Amino acid sequence: MNTAPTPFPNIDQLIKAKIAVIAATISEQQLGLVHHRPEASAQPARCFENVDRKVAQDGGRIQFGWTFHHRYVERIPGPGYLFVTHHAVWHAPDGQLIDVGQYPDRKHHPLAPGGSILFLVDDKARPVRTENLVAPLPLRFFALAEDRELAAYVAKLNDDEQEECGKIYAGAEEEEEEESGGNVR
């Protein structure tokens, strides 16, 4: 049995149009394509650490921003939703932006027209850093259609993500308090 949703007509045009709208609500900085050149030492889902390592090895700097992803909801007909993932790429000394990360699971690969990663630059999107943790900002979810059921589904995704991230950040703060003997810096 094929469980893949029926393709939505003109989905590519809809996604492109929605990405432009979403990007403008997140950052005033540039939306564009970055080269994807995975480093052998890169660990999946560790973009901040991977780029920090690349900067230490080859110079340049870290560039914060967001990648875009598309999903269908099997039980809700229609175009599905987009979500943005807090991400970091390497700003090479020659000025190129390069994603050094690996995506062994296709499910987690960001939108990549022509093989380059769609990336929204956002200098303000700094990860939550503590002594023991480097954590991304919460994912953000956006419905691709004006559908009440889809809107409720996406709203729940956003609420759940905020709750989970809150637990992660609070847990990191508690660990630091315990390690410092209750003295918070």
C-alpha positions in Angstrom: 0.0 0.0 0.0 1.3 3.4 -1.0 1.2 5.8 2.0 2.7 8.8 0.2 0.3 11.7 -0.1 -1.0 12.6 -3.5 1.2 15.5 -4.9 -0.5 18.8 -4.5 -0.7 20.8 -7.7 1.8 23.6 -8.1 3.4 22.7 -4.8 6.8 24.1 -5.8 5.3 27.5 -6.6 3.4 27.5 -3.4 6.4 26.6 -1.3 8.6 29.3 -3.0 5.9 31.9 -2.4 5.4 30.9 1.3 9.2 30.7 2.0 9.6 34.4 0.9 6.7 35.4 3.2 8.1 33.3 6.1 11.7 34.6 5.7 10.5 38.2 5.9 8.9 37.5 9.3 12.1 35.9 10.7 15.0 38.0 9.5 15.7 41.0 7.4 18.9 39.4 6.2 19.5 37.5 3.0 17.7 34.4 1.9 19.7 32.3 -0.6 21.6 29.2 -1.4 24.7 27.9 0.4 27.1 25.3 -0.9 26.7 21.8 0.7 30.2 20.3 1.3 29.9 17.9 4.1 33.0 17.4 6.3 33.9 13.8 7.0 34.2 14.6 10.7 30.7 16.3 10.9 28.2 14.8 13.1 24.5 14.8 12.2 22.4 17.3 14.1 25.4 19.1 15.5 25.7 22.0 13.2 27.0 24.5 15.8 29.8 22.2 17.0 30.6 21.1 13.4 31.1 24.7 12.3 33.0 25.6 15.4 35.4 22.8 14.6 35.7 24.0 10.9 36.4 27.5 12.0 39.2 26.3 14.4 40.6 24.2 11.6 40.4 26.5 8.6 39.5 30.0 9.9 36.5 32.0 8.8 33.5 32.3 11.2 30.2 30.8 12.1 27.0 32.1 10.4 23.7 31.6 12.1 20.4 31.3 10.4 17.6 29.0 9.3 17.0 26.1 6.9 13.6 25.2 5.4 11.9 21.9 5.4 8.6 20.6 3.9 6.3 17.9 5.2 2.9 16.5 4.3 0.4 15.5 6.9 -1.0 12.1 5.9 -4.4 12.5 7.5 -4.9 16.1 6.2 -5.2 16.4 2.5 -3.4 19.4 0.9 0.0 20.9 0.6 1.2 20.2 4.2 3.5 22.6 6.1 6.9 24.2 6.1 9.2 24.4 9.1 12.4 26.3 9.7 15.3 24.8 11.7 17.9 26.9 13.5 21.2 26.2 11.8 24.8 27.3 11.4 27.0 27.3 8.3 30.6 28.1 7.8 31.5 31.6 6.5 34.7 30.7 4.8 37.6 33.2 4.7 36.9 33.8 1.0 33.3 34.9 1.8 31.5 31.7 0.7 28.8 30.3 2.9 29.1 26.5 3.2 27.0 23.9 5.0 29.6 21.4 6.3 26.9 19.2 7.9 25.9 15.6 7.0 22.3 14.5 6.5 22.4 10.7 6.5 18.7 10.5 7.0 16.9 12.0 4.0 14.0 13.0 6.2 16.2 15.6 7.9 17.7 17.1 4.8 16.7 20.7 4.3 15.2 22.0 1.0 18.1 22.1 -1.4 17.2 23.2 -4.9 19.9 22.1 -7.3 21.9 20.6 -4.5 22.6 23.8 -2.6 20.9 24.4 0.8 18.3 27.1 1.1 19.5 29.2 4.0 18.2 32.4 5.7 20.9 34.4 7.3 20.0 35.6 10.8 22.8 37.1 12.9 20.4 37.3 15.9 19.6 33.6 15.9 22.2 32.6 18.4 22.0 29.2 20.0 21.4 28.8 23.7 24.8 28.2 25.1 25.7 27.1 28.7 28.7 25.4 30.1 27.2 22.0 29.3 24.9 22.7 26.3 24.7 24.2 22.9 21.0 24.1 21.9 19.2 25.4 18.9 16.3 27.8 19.0 12.9 26.2 18.7 11.7 25.0 15.3 9.0 27.2 13.7 6.1 25.6 11.8 3.9 27.2 9.1 0.8 25.9 7.3 0.8 26.0 3.6 -2.9 26.3 3.3 -5.8 28.1 4.9 -7.3 25.0 6.5 -8.6 24.9 10.0 -7.4 21.3 10.7 -4.0 22.0 9.3 -3.7 25.3 11.3 -4.6 23.4 14.5 -2.0 20.7 13.7 0.7 23.3 13.0 -0.2 25.3 16.2 0.1 22.1 18.2 3.6 21.5 16.6 4.6 25.0 17.6 3.3 24.6 21.2 4.9 21.2 21.6 8.3 22.5 20.3 8.2 25.5 22.7 7.4 23.2 25.6 10.2 20.7 24.8 12.8 23.5 24.2 11.8 25.1 27.5 12.4 21.8 29.3 15.8 21.4 27.6 16.9 25.0 28.5 15.6 24.7 32.1 17.4 21.4 32.5 20.7 22.9 31.4 20.2 25.8 33.9 19.5 23.3 36.7 22.6 21.3 35.9 24.8 24.5 36.0 23.3 25.5 39.3 24.1 22.1 40.8 27.6 22.2 39.4 28.2 25.7 40.8 26.8 24.8 44.2 23.8 27.0 43.7 25.8 30.1 42.6 24.3 31.2 39.3 26.5 33.5 37.3 
